[in-house]
Amino acid sequence: MPPGYECPCCILAAGGGTRLSQQRHIVARTPETLTLVNPRFWPNNPGSLIVVPVEHHENLYVLPSERWR
């Protein structure tokens, strides 16, 4: 993670927002995940949903497999 980097998913999970993703984009939440409408920086995927963990993980390859089955 570069110095000064702020994870946009962690910001959303904490109740905040960024210039591209806001709380209004969240359509579902569980204790482990957020589901949000695709933000505008992915214009070729209109209507898509993204499911992300609430807990920060640097990338897909470090997700704990026992938790996400």
Secondary structure, DSSP 8 states (H G I E B T S, - for coil): --TT---HHHHHHTT---SS--GGGEEEE-SSEEEEE--TT-TTSTT-EEEEESS--SSGGGS-TTT--
